């Protein structure tokens, strides 16, 4: 049973991935509205971390 996800686990991962996609999208849109360099840097870090999280979730779903 190792390496297999239950139905509820797969649904939870899909829900988490949807949330992370929304976060990355929102941060990307906000980057265009922000003038403060420190805040832009934080948004960029958030985008990068969110993108990595999405890739990790996708790899879990594909297993």
N, CA, C, O and CB atoms as a CASP TS submission, in Angstrom:
PFRMAT TS
TARGET T0000
AUTHOR 0000-0000-0000
METHOD Language model
MODEL 1
PARENT N/A
ATOM      1  N   UNK     1       0.818  -1.193   0.000  1.00  0.00           N
ATOM      2  CA  UNK     1       0.000   0.000   0.000  1.00  0.00           C
ATOM      3  C   UNK     1       0.863   1.258   0.000  1.00  0.00           C
ATOM      4  O   UNK     1       0.349   2.368  -0.141  1.00  0.00           O
ATOM      5  CB  UNK     1      -0.931  -0.002   1.200  1.00  0.00           C
ATOM      6  N   UNK     2       2.147   1.087   0.156  1.00  0.00           N
ATOM      7  CA  UNK     2       3.061   2.216   0.177  1.00  0.00           C
ATOM      8  C   UNK     2       3.103   2.885  -1.198  1.00  0.00           C
ATOM      9  O   UNK     2       3.163   2.203  -2.221  1.00  0.00           O
ATOM     10  CB  UNK     2       4.471   1.763   0.603  1.00  0.00           C
ATOM     11  N   UNK     3       3.072   4.223  -1.222  1.00  0.00           N
ATOM     12  CA  UNK     3       3.124   4.946  -2.480  1.00  0.00           C
ATOM     13  C   UNK     3       1.762   5.216  -3.091  1.00  0.00           C
ATOM     14  O   UNK     3       1.666   5.957  -4.070  1.00  0.00           O
ATOM     15  CB  UNK     3       3.949   4.194  -3.446  1.00  0.00           C
ATOM     16  N   UNK     4       0.713   4.637  -2.543  1.00  0.00           N
ATOM     17  CA  UNK     4      -0.646   4.851  -3.050  1.00  0.00           C
ATOM     18  C   UNK     4      -1.362   5.836  -2.128  1.00  0.00           C
ATOM     19  O   UNK     4      -1.227   5.780  -0.905  1.00  0.00           O
ATOM     20  CB  UNK     4      -1.438   3.498  -3.147  1.00  0.00           C
ATOM     21  N   UNK     5      -2.123   6.732  -2.742  1.00  0.00           N
ATOM     22  CA  UNK     5      -2.908   7.682  -1.961  1.00  0.00           C
ATOM     23  C   UNK     5      -4.348   7.217  -1.883  1.00  0.00           C
ATOM     24  O   UNK     5      -4.892   6.670  -2.842  1.00  0.00           O
ATOM     25  CB  UNK     5      -2.829   9.091  -2.569  1.00  0.00           C
ATOM     26  N   UNK     6      -4.952   7.439  -0.743  1.00  0.00           N
ATOM     27  CA  UNK     6      -6.371   7.178  -0.611  1.00  0.00           C
ATOM     28  C   UNK     6      -7.156   8.280  -1.320  1.00  0.00           C
ATOM     29  O   UNK     6      -6.608   9.335  -1.640  1.00  0.00           O
ATOM     30  CB  UNK     6      -6.776   7.080   0.879  1.00  0.00           C
ATOM     31  N   UNK     7      -8.415   8.031  -1.557  1.00  0.00           N
ATOM     32  CA  UNK     7      -9.242   9.018  -2.253  1.00  0.00           C
ATOM     33  C   UNK     7      -9.263  10.336  -1.482  1.00  0.00           C
ATOM     34  O   UNK     7      -9.119  11.407  -2.071  1.00  0.00           O
ATOM     35  CB  UNK     7     -10.678   8.486  -2.442  1.00  0.00           C
ATOM     36  N   UNK     8      -9.442  10.255  -0.176  1.00  0.00           N
ATOM     37  CA  UNK     8      -9.503  11.475   0.625  1.00  0.00           C
ATOM     38  C   UNK     8      -8.165  12.227   0.603  1.00  0.00           C
ATOM     39  O   UNK     8      -8.141  13.458   0.623  1.00  0.00           O
ATOM     40  CB  UNK     8      -9.894  11.138   2.069  1.00  0.00           C
ATOM     41  N   UNK     9      -7.068  11.487   0.563  1.00  0.00           N
ATOM     42  CA  UNK     9      -5.753  12.136   0.504  1.00  0.00           C
ATOM     43  C   UNK     9      -5.558  12.851  -0.831  1.00  0.00           C
ATOM     44  O   UNK     9      -5.028  13.960  -0.878  1.00  0.00           O
ATOM     45  CB  UNK     9      -4.631  11.103   0.720  1.00  0.00           C
ATOM     46  N   UNK    10      -5.987  12.214  -1.901  1.00  0.00           N
ATOM     47  CA  UNK    10      -5.891  12.839  -3.213  1.00  0.00           C
ATOM     48  C   UNK    10      -6.726  14.106  -3.296  1.00  0.00           C
ATOM     49  O   UNK    10      -6.299  15.106  -3.873  1.00  0.00           O
ATOM     50  CB  UNK    10      -6.322  11.866  -4.289  1.00  0.00           C
ATOM     51  N   UNK    11      -7.919  14.057  -2.716  1.00  0.00           N
ATOM     52  CA  UNK    11      -8.788  15.238  -2.709  1.00  0.00           C
ATOM     53  C   UNK    11      -8.174  16.370  -1.889  1.00  0.00           C
ATOM     54  O   UNK    11      -8.243  17.536  -2.277  1.00  0.00           O
ATOM     55  CB  UNK    11     -10.175  14.879  -2.152  1.00  0.00           C
ATOM     56  N   UNK    12      -7.578  16.019  -0.763  1.00  0.00           N
ATOM     57  CA  UNK    12      -6.920  17.033   0.065  1.00  0.00           C
ATOM     58  C   UNK    12      -5.747  17.677  -0.684  1.00  0.00           C
ATOM     59  O   UNK    12      -5.547  18.890  -0.611  1.00  0.00           O
ATOM     60  CB  UNK    12      -6.427  16.407   1.386  1.00  0.00           C
ATOM     61  N   UNK    13      -4.981  16.861  -1.398  1.00  0.00           N
ATOM     62  CA  UNK    13      -3.860  17.406  -2.166  1.00  0.00           C
ATOM     63  C   UNK    13      -4.348  18.324  -3.280  1.00  0.00           C
ATOM     64  O   UNK    13      -3.746  19.368  -3.532  1.00  0.00           O
ATOM     65  CB  UNK    13      -3.016  16.274  -2.756  1.00  0.00           C
ATOM     66  N   UNK    14      -5.426  17.946  -3.943  1.00  0.00           N
ATOM     67  CA  UNK    14      -5.989  18.799  -4.990  1.00  0.00           C
ATOM     68  C   UNK    14      -6.476  20.126  -4.405  1.00  0.00           C
ATOM     69  O   UNK    14      -6.284  21.185  -5.003  1.00  0.00           O
ATOM     70  CB  UNK    14      -7.145  18.077  -5.709  1.00  0.00           C
ATOM     71  N   UNK    15      -7.101  20.057  -3.246  1.00  0.00           N
ATOM     72  CA  UNK    15      -7.572  21.272  -2.587  1.00  0.00           C
ATOM     73  C   UNK    15      -6.399  22.167  -2.196  1.00  0.00           C
ATOM     74  O   UNK    15      -6.454  23.383  -2.376  1.00  0.00           O
ATOM     75  CB  UNK    15      -8.406  20.920  -1.347  1.00  0.00           C
ATOM     76  N   UNK    16      -5.351  21.569  -1.669  1.00  0.00           N
ATOM     77  CA  UNK    16      -4.159  22.323  -1.287  1.00  0.00           C
ATOM     78  C   UNK    16      -3.497  22.947  -2.511  1.00  0.00           C
ATOM     79  O   UNK    16      -3.047  24.092  -2.462  1.00  0.00           O
ATOM     80  CB  UNK    16      -3.164  21.417  -0.550  1.00  0.00           C
ATOM     81  N   UNK    17      -3.437  22.191  -3.613  1.00  0.00           N
ATOM     82  CA  UNK    17      -2.832  22.719  -4.834  1.00  0.00           C
ATOM     83  C   UNK    17      -3.656  23.887  -5.391  1.00  0.00           C
ATOM     84  O   UNK    17      -3.091  24.863  -5.885  1.00  0.00           O
ATOM     85  CB  UNK    17      -2.703  21.606  -5.892  1.00  0.00           C
ATOM     86  N   UNK    18      -4.964  23.790  -5.313  1.00  0.00           N
ATOM     87  CA  UNK    18      -5.828  24.886  -5.760  1.00  0.00           C
ATOM     88  C   UNK    18      -5.564  26.139  -4.933  1.00  0.00           C
ATOM     89  O   UNK    18      -5.472  27.241  -5.473  1.00  0.00           O
ATOM     90  CB  UNK    18      -7.316  24.484  -5.662  1.00  0.00           C
ATOM     91  N   UNK    19      -5.444  25.965  -3.627  1.00  0.00           N
ATOM     92  CA  UNK    19      -5.155  27.096  -2.744  1.00  0.00           C
ATOM     93  C   UNK    19      -3.795  27.715  -3.070  1.00  0.00           C
ATOM     94  O   UNK    19      -3.671  28.937  -3.144  1.00  0.00           O
ATOM     95  CB  UNK    19      -5.192  26.649  -1.274  1.00  0.00           C
ATOM     96  N   UNK    20      -2.787  26.884  -3.263  1.00  0.00           N
ATOM     97  CA  UNK    20      -1.446  27.388  -3.584  1.00  0.00           C
ATOM     98  C   UNK    20      -1.445  28.120  -4.924  1.00  0.00           C
ATOM     99  O   UNK    20      -0.782  29.147  -5.070  1.00  0.00           O
ATOM    100  CB  UNK    20      -0.428  26.231  -3.614  1.00  0.00           C
ATOM    101  N   UNK    21      -2.186  27.597  -5.904  1.00  0.00           N
ATOM    102  CA  UNK    21      -2.288  28.280  -7.194  1.00  0.00           C
ATOM    103  C   UNK    21      -2.918  29.662  -7.030  1.00  0.00           C
ATOM    104  O   UNK    21      -2.477  30.627  -7.653  1.00  0.00           O
ATOM    105  CB  UNK    21      -3.109  27.438  -8.183  1.00  0.00           C
ATOM    106  N   UNK    22      -3.935  29.751  -6.202  1.00  0.00           N
ATOM    107  CA  UNK    22      -4.579  31.033  -5.938  1.00  0.00           C
ATOM    108  C   UNK    22      -3.604  32.000  -5.277  1.00  0.00           C
ATOM    109  O   UNK    22      -3.561  33.178  -5.634  1.00  0.00           O
ATOM    110  CB  UNK    22      -5.817  30.840  -5.053  1.00  0.00           C
ATOM    111  N   UNK    23      -2.827  31.517  -4.323  1.00  0.00           N
ATOM    112  CA  UNK    23      -1.836  32.361  -3.642  1.00  0.00           C
ATOM    113  C   UNK    23      -0.785  32.891  -4.608  1.00  0.00           C
ATOM    114  O   UNK    23      -0.436  34.071  -4.569  1.00  0.00           O
ATOM    115  CB  UNK    23      -1.157  31.580  -2.521  1.00  0.00           C
ATOM    116  N   UNK    24      -0.283  32.017  -5.472  1.00  0.00           N
ATOM    117  CA  UNK    24       0.736  32.435  -6.447  1.00  0.00           C
ATOM    118  C   UNK    24       0.144  33.445  -7.422  1.00  0.00           C
ATOM    119  O   UNK    24       0.798  34.428  -7.769  1.00  0.00           O
ATOM    120  CB  UNK    24       1.299  31.210  -7.217  1.00  0.00           C
ATOM    121  N   UNK    25      -1.074  33.213  -7.861  1.00  0.00           N
ATOM    122  CA  UNK    25      -1.730  34.141  -8.781  1.00  0.00           C
ATOM    123  C   UNK    25      -1.927  35.505  -8.132  1.00  0.00           C
ATOM    124  O   UNK    25      -1.659  36.536  -8.749  1.00  0.00           O
ATOM    125  CB  UNK    25      -3.077  33.577  -9.240  1.00  0.00           C
ATOM    126  N   UNK    26      -2.393  35.509  -6.898  1.00  0.00           N
ATOM    127  CA  UNK    26      -2.617  36.770  -6.193  1.00  0.00           C
ATOM    128  C   UNK    26      -1.304  37.527  -5.986  1.00  0.00           C
ATOM    129  O   UNK    26      -1.255  38.739  -6.197  1.00  0.00           O
ATOM    130  CB  UNK    26      -3.296  36.510  -4.840  1.00  0.00           C
ATOM    131  N   UNK    27      -0.260  36.846  -5.585  1.00  0.00           N
ATOM    132  CA  UNK    27       1.040  37.501  -5.388  1.00  0.00           C
ATOM    133  C   UNK    27       1.578  38.054  -6.699  1.00  0.00           C
ATOM    134  O   UNK    27       2.168  39.134  -6.728  1.00  0.00           O
ATOM    135  CB  UNK    27       2.051  36.520  -4.780  1.00  0.00           C
ATOM    136  N   UNK    28       1.374  37.311  -7.784  1.00  0.00           N
ATOM    137  CA  UNK    28       1.842  37.771  -9.092  1.00  0.00           C
ATOM    138  C   UNK    28       1.113  39.043  -9.507  1.00  0.00           C
ATOM    139  O   UNK    28       1.738  39.977 -10.010  1.00  0.00           O
ATOM    140  CB  UNK    28       1.643  36.676 -10.153  1.00  0.00           C
ATOM    141  N   UNK    29      -0.190  39.090  -9.306  1.00  0.00           N
ATOM    142  CA  UNK    29      -0.972  40.281  -9.649  1.00  0.00           C
ATOM    143  C   UNK    29      -0.554  41.459  -8.772  1.00  0.00           C
ATOM    144  O   UNK    29      -0.418  42.580  -9.261  1.00  0.00           O
ATOM    145  CB  UNK    29      -2.487  40.005  -9.490  1.00  0.00           C
ATOM    146  N   UNK    30      -0.351  41.210  -7.490  1.00  0.00           N
ATOM    147  CA  UNK    30       0.030  42.278  -6.567  1.00  0.00           C
ATOM    148  C   UNK    30       1.402  42.863  -6.900  1.00  0.00           C
ATOM    149  O   UNK    30       1.658  44.037  -6.631  1.00  0.00           O
ATOM    150  CB  UNK    30       0.027  41.756  -5.139  1.00  0.00           C
ATOM    151  N   UNK    31       2.282  42.054  -7.483  1.00  0.00           N
ATOM    152  CA  UNK    31       3.618  42.549  -7.865  1.00  0.00           C
ATOM    153  C   UNK    31       3.500  43.749  -8.804  1.00  0.00           C
ATOM    154  O   UNK    31       4.314  44.671  -8.740  1.00  0.00           O
ATOM    155  CB  UNK    31       4.445  41.425  -8.542  1.00  0.00           C
ATOM    156  N   UNK    32       2.500  43.739  -9.666  1.00  0.00           N
ATOM    157  CA  UNK    32       2.311  44.847 -10.599  1.00  0.00           C
ATOM    158  C   UNK    32       1.788  46.110  -9.941  1.00  0.00           C
ATOM    159  O   UNK    32       1.853  47.186 -10.535  1.00  0.00           O
ATOM    160  CB  UNK    32       1.375  44.437 -11.684  1.00  0.00           C
ATOM    161  N   UNK    33       1.276  46.001  -8.739  1.00  0.00           N
ATOM    162  CA  UNK    33       0.678  47.148  -8.051  1.00  0.00           C
ATOM    163  C   UNK    33       1.566  47.738  -6.967  1.00  0.00           C
ATOM    164  O   UNK    33       1.273  48.814  -6.445  1.00  0.00           O
ATOM    165  CB  UNK    33      -0.628  46.745  -7.447  1.00  0.00           C
ATOM    166  N   UNK    34       2.642  47.052  -6.623  1.00  0.00           N
ATOM    167  CA  UNK    34       3.479  47.438  -5.489  1.00  0.00           C
ATOM    168  C   UNK    34       4.709  48.209  -5.967  1.00  0.00           C
ATOM    169  O   UNK    34       5.377  47.818  -6.925  1.00  0.00           O
ATOM    170  CB  UNK    34       3.906  46.193  -4.684  1.00  0.00           C
ATOM    171  N   UNK    35       4.986  49.305  -5.279  1.00  0.00           N
ATOM    172  CA  UNK    35       6.169  50.109  -5.606  1.00  0.00           C
ATOM    173  C   UNK    35       7.320  49.883  -4.625  1.00  0.00           C
ATOM    174  O   UNK    35       8.484  50.070  -4.982  1.00  0.00           O
ATOM    175  CB  UNK    35       5.801  51.585  -5.627  1.00  0.00           C
ATOM    176  N   UNK    36       7.008  49.487  -3.409  1.00  0.00           N
ATOM    177  CA  UNK    36       8.017  49.277  -2.377  1.00  0.00           C
ATOM    178  C   UNK    36       8.870  48.043  -2.710  1.00  0.00           C
ATOM    179  O   UNK    36       8.341  46.948  -2.898  1.00  0.00           O
ATOM    180  CB  UNK    36       7.345  49.116  -0.989  1.00  0.00           C
ATOM    181  N   UNK    37      10.177  48.232  -2.779  1.00  0.00           N
ATOM    182  CA  UNK    37      11.083  47.148  -3.174  1.00  0.00           C
ATOM    183  C   UNK    37      11.116  46.015  -2.164  1.00  0.00           C
ATOM    184  O   UNK    37      11.248  44.853  -2.548  1.00  0.00           O
ATOM    185  CB  UNK    37      12.479  47.686  -3.367  1.00  0.00           C
ATOM    186  N   UNK    38      11.001  46.327  -0.890  1.00  0.00           N
ATOM    187  CA  UNK    38      11.017  45.284   0.138  1.00  0.00           C
ATOM    188  C   UNK    38       9.768  44.395   0.017  1.00  0.00           C
ATOM    189  O   UNK    38       9.853  43.173   0.136  1.00  0.00           O
ATOM    190  CB  UNK    38      11.095  45.919   1.554  1.00  0.00           C
ATOM    191  N   UNK    39       8.632  45.018  -0.216  1.00  0.00           N
ATOM    192  CA  UNK    39       7.402  44.254  -0.390  1.00  0.00           C
ATOM    193  C   UNK    39       7.439  43.439  -1.679  1.00  0.00           C
ATOM    194  O   UNK    39       6.961  42.305  -1.713  1.00  0.00           O
ATOM    195  CB  UNK    39       6.192  45.188  -0.393  1.00  0.00           C
ATOM    196  N   UNK    40       8.006  44.015  -2.741  1.00  0.00           N
ATOM    197  CA  UNK    40       8.155  43.273  -4.007  1.00  0.00           C
ATOM    198  C   UNK    40       9.036  42.040  -3.795  1.00  0.00           C
ATOM    199  O   UNK    40       8.765  40.970  -4.341  1.00  0.00           O
ATOM    200  CB  UNK    40       8.765  44.186  -5.114  1.00  0.00           C
ATOM    201  N   UNK    41      10.081  42.204  -3.004  1.00  0.00           N
ATOM    202  CA  UNK    41      10.977  41.087  -2.710  1.00  0.00           C
ATOM    203  C   UNK    41      10.238  39.988  -1.944  1.00  0.00           C
ATOM    204  O   UNK    41      10.410  38.804  -2.233  1.00  0.00           O
ATOM    205  CB  UNK    41      12.195  41.574  -1.903  1.00  0.00           C
ATOM    206  N   UNK    42       9.428  40.375  -0.984  1.00  0.00           N
ATOM    207  CA  UNK    42       8.638  39.391  -0.228  1.00  0.00           C
ATOM    208  C   UNK    42       7.646  38.673  -1.126  1.00  0.00           C
ATOM    209  O   UNK    42       7.462  37.461  -1.009  1.00  0.00           O
ATOM    210  CB  UNK    42       7.894  40.071   0.925  1.00  0.00           C
ATOM    211  N   UNK    43       7.005  39.415  -2.023  1.00  0.00           N
ATOM    212  CA  UNK    43       6.068  38.796  -2.952  1.00  0.00           C
ATOM    213  C   UNK    43       6.777  37.816  -3.878  1.00  0.00           C
ATOM    214  O   UNK    43       6.258  36.738  -4.166  1.00  0.00           O
ATOM    215  CB  UNK    43       5.349  39.864  -3.770  1.00  0.00           C
ATOM    216  N   UNK    44       7.967  38.195  -4.344  1.00  0.00           N
ATOM    217  CA  UNK    44       8.740  37.312  -5.219  1.00  0.00           C
ATOM    218  C   UNK    44       9.131  36.027  -4.492  1.00  0.00           C
ATOM    219  O   UNK    44       9.070  34.939  -5.065  1.00  0.00           O
ATOM    220  CB  UNK    44       9.997  38.033  -5.732  1.00  0.00           C
ATOM    221  N   UNK    45       9.529  36.158  -3.244  1.00  0.00           N
ATOM    222  CA  UNK    45       9.862  34.975  -2.444  1.00  0.00           C
ATOM    223  C   UNK    45       8.638  34.091  -2.252  1.00  0.00           C
ATOM    224  O   UNK    45       8.737  32.865  -2.303  1.00  0.00           O
ATOM    225  CB  UNK    45      10.434  35.389  -1.078  1.00  0.00           C
ATOM    226  N   UNK    46       7.488  34.711  -2.031  1.00  0.00           N
ATOM    227  CA  UNK    46       6.244  33.964  -1.866  1.00  0.00           C
ATOM    228  C   UNK    46       5.890  33.221  -3.153  1.00  0.00           C
ATOM    229  O   UNK    46       5.447  32.074  -3.107  1.00  0.00           O
ATOM    230  CB  UNK    46       5.097  34.908  -1.461  1.00  0.00           C
ATOM    231  N   UNK    47       6.082  33.861  -4.282  1.00  0.00           N
ATOM    232  CA  UNK    47       5.803  33.230  -5.580  1.00  0.00           C
ATOM    233  C   UNK    47       6.712  32.019  -5.784  1.00  0.00           C
ATOM    234  O   UNK    47       6.256  30.959  -6.214  1.00  0.00           O
ATOM    235  CB  UNK    47       5.995  34.247  -6.738  1.00  0.00           C
ATOM    236  N   UNK    48       7.986  32.179  -5.478  1.00  0.00           N
ATOM    237  CA  UNK    48       8.937  31.081  -5.647  1.00  0.00           C
ATOM    238  C   UNK    48       8.614  29.913  -4.706  1.00  0.00           C
ATOM    239  O   UNK    48       8.643  28.754  -5.121  1.00  0.00           O
ATOM    240  CB  UNK    48      10.368  31.578  -5.399  1.00  0.00           C
ATOM    241  N   UNK    49       8.310  30.218  -3.456  1.00  0.00           N
ATOM    242  CA  UNK    49       7.979  29.160  -2.497  1.00  0.00           C
ATOM    243  C   UNK    49       6.676  28.464  -2.888  1.00  0.00           C
ATOM    244  O   UNK    49       6.568  27.241  -2.794  1.00  0.00           O
ATOM    245  CB  UNK    49       7.865  29.740  -1.072  1.00  0.00           C
ATOM    246  N   UNK    50       5.694  29.240  -3.323  1.00  0.00           N
ATOM    247  CA  UNK    50       4.426  28.663  -3.742  1.00  0.00           C
ATOM    248  C   UNK    50       4.581  27.767  -4.959  1.00  0.00           C
ATOM    249  O   UNK    50       3.957  26.710  -5.044  1.00  0.00           O
ATOM    250  CB  UNK    50       3.431  29.756  -4.035  1.00  0.00           C
ATOM    251  N   UNK    51       5.412  28.191  -5.898  1.00  0.00           N
ATOM    252  CA  UNK    51       5.663  27.400  -7.103  1.00  0.00           C
ATOM    253  C   UNK    51       6.339  26.080  -6.751  1.00  0.00           C
ATOM    254  O   UNK    51       5.994  25.034  -7.299  1.00  0.00           O
ATOM    255  CB  UNK    51       6.528  28.191  -8.097  1.00  0.00           C
ATOM    256  N   UNK    52       7.303  26.134  -5.836  1.00  0.00           N
ATOM    257  CA  UNK    52       7.956  24.894  -5.384  1.00  0.00           C
ATOM    258  C   UNK    52       6.950  23.965  -4.705  1.00  0.00           C
ATOM    259  O   UNK    52       6.972  22.754  -4.922  1.00  0.00           O
ATOM    260  CB  UNK    52       9.117  25.214  -4.415  1.00  0.00           C
ATOM    261  N   UNK    53       6.076  24.534  -3.888  1.00  0.00           N
ATOM    262  CA  UNK    53       5.056  23.732  -3.206  1.00  0.00           C
ATOM    263  C   UNK    53       4.130  23.056  -4.209  1.00  0.00           C
ATOM    264  O   UNK    53       3.790  21.883  -4.055  1.00  0.00           O
ATOM    265  CB  UNK    53       4.239  24.606  -2.246  1.00  0.00           C
ATOM    266  N   UNK    54       3.724  23.797  -5.234  1.00  0.00           N
ATOM    267  CA  UNK    54       2.847  23.239  -6.261  1.00  0.00           C
ATOM    268  C   UNK    54       3.534  22.082  -6.972  1.00  0.00           C
ATOM    269  O   UNK    54       2.913  21.052  -7.233  1.00  0.00           O
ATOM    270  CB  UNK    54       2.440  24.321  -7.275  1.00  0.00           C
ATOM    271  N   UNK    55       4.804  22.250  -7.283  1.00  0.00           N
ATOM    272  CA  UNK    55       5.550  21.172  -7.962  1.00  0.00           C
ATOM    273  C   UNK    55       5.647  19.939  -7.065  1.00  0.00           C
ATOM    274  O   UNK    55       5.522  18.814  -7.551  1.00  0.00           O
ATOM    275  CB  UNK    55       6.973  21.655  -8.358  1.00  0.00           C
ATOM    276  N   UNK    56       5.865  20.131  -5.779  1.00  0.00           N
ATOM    277  CA  UNK    56       5.939  19.002  -4.850  1.00  0.00           C
ATOM    278  C   UNK    56       4.594  18.300  -4.727  1.00  0.00           C
ATOM    279  O   UNK    56       4.535  17.071  -4.686  1.00  0.00           O
ATOM    280  CB  UNK    56       6.408  19.473  -3.474  1.00  0.00           C
ATOM    281  N   UNK    57       3.532  19.063  -4.670  1.00  0.00           N
ATOM    282  CA  UNK    57       2.193  18.464  -4.584  1.00  0.00           C
ATOM    283  C   UNK    57       1.883  17.681  -5.855  1.00  0.00           C
ATOM    284  O   UNK    57       1.340  16.578  -5.795  1.00  0.00           O
ATOM    285  CB  UNK    57       1.117  19.554  -4.352  1.00  0.00           C
ATOM    286  N   UNK    58       2.230  18.255  -7.003  1.00  0.00           N
ATOM    287  CA  UNK    58       1.999  17.558  -8.273  1.00  0.00           C
ATOM    288  C   UNK    58       2.741  16.240  -8.313  1.00  0.00           C
ATOM    289  O   UNK    58       2.211  15.243  -8.803  1.00  0.00           O
ATOM    290  CB  UNK    58       2.426  18.430  -9.450  1.00  0.00           C
ATOM    291  N   UNK    59       3.962  16.223  -7.803  1.00  0.00           N
ATOM    292  CA  UNK    59       4.728  14.962  -7.822  1.00  0.00           C
ATOM    293  C   UNK    59       4.079  13.926  -6.901  1.00  0.00           C
ATOM    294  O   UNK    59       4.103  12.733  -7.205  1.00  0.00           O
ATOM    295  CB  UNK    59       6.202  15.210  -7.391  1.00  0.00           C
ATOM    296  N   UNK    60       3.506  14.360  -5.793  1.00  0.00           N
ATOM    297  CA  UNK    60       2.808  13.434  -4.898  1.00  0.00           C
ATOM    298  C   UNK    60       1.549  12.869  -5.559  1.00  0.00           C
ATOM    299  O   UNK    60       1.245  11.684  -5.417  1.00  0.00           O
ATOM    300  CB  UNK    60       2.441  14.141  -3.582  1.00  0.00           C
ATOM    301  N   UNK    61       0.827  13.716  -6.275  1.00  0.00           N
ATOM    302  CA  UNK    61      -0.400  13.282  -6.930  1.00  0.00           C
ATOM    303  C   UNK    61      -0.097  12.286  -8.045  1.00  0.00           C
ATOM    304  O   UNK    61      -0.863  11.348  -8.260  1.00  0.00           O
ATOM    305  CB  UNK    61      -1.163  14.488  -7.488  1.00  0.00           C
ATOM    306  N   UNK    62       1.008  12.480  -8.752  1.00  0.00           N
ATOM    307  CA  UNK    62       1.352  11.630  -9.889  1.00  0.00           C
ATOM    308  C   UNK    62       1.865  10.254  -9.471  1.00  0.00           C
ATOM    309  O   UNK    62       1.932   9.352 -10.305  1.00  0.00           O
ATOM    310  CB  UNK    62       2.389  12.314 -10.740  1.00  0.00           C
ATOM    311  N   UNK    63       2.223  10.074  -8.227  1.00  0.00           N
ATOM    312  CA  UNK    63       2.765   8.788  -7.768  1.00  0.00           C
ATOM    313  C   UNK    63       1.716   7.727  -7.741  1.00  0.00           C
ATOM    314  O   UNK    63       2.001   6.586  -7.380  1.00  0.00           O
ATOM    315  CB  UNK    63       3.377   8.921  -6.401  1.00  0.00           C
TER
END
